[in-house]
């Protein structure tokens, strides 16, 4: 039976930093006395469920079964189905921003740092299709649920700040051209990396391309990096 869709404001729990593969523990539900690990496992499984089926099609029963917990425990942690969905969105953004922060862009020359950032974004999107599907689904929802997040701006500030610092270093050293907006640079990197996953099926069918072949991926990755660098680089 389908769960009723509650329309109250989501009240997600704060997402933990790391996702666990298994809750382990004892008892029929396999629960542990580690709430953060249990929540992380729920978020990891729920990301796949929501990514594959969307908010309407996802089933809390299936998430509970896959995580060896209970619907009651999921609602205890996340408040509602929508609360879990919003927590999954927040965690997906938090995770990519966390890894971005570990790229040590400040240790590289501006152009090398930009190349590393673009390559990372391309690789992340390529290997996290559920993240892409979540973002696509939330855009279909016109951002209805993400707009209710008190954390989403906070989560994305570091990404823009890192690009701003990188860009300003490049302008100061005479490598990058003046007058560009860091948010626009971020948008260009995201768009070029996103398309390869979001449109891989239709684009591949129309143009008879194997977008998952290692040769295609390697060439496309190189092209995306080069396009962004040439856009930012001073003539």
Secondary structure, DSSP 8 states (H G I E B T S, - for coil): -------S--------SS--S----SSTT---S-HHHHHHHHHHHHHHHHHHHHHHH--HHHHHHHHT--HHHHHHHHSSHHHHHHHHHHHHHHHHHHHHTTS-GGGS-HHHHHHHHHHHHHHHHHH-HHHHHHHHHHHHTTTTTGGG-SSHHHHHHHHHHHHHHHHHHHHHTTSB-SS--HHHHHHHHHHHHHHHHHTHHHHHHHHT--TTSHHHHHHHHHHHHHHHHHHHB--
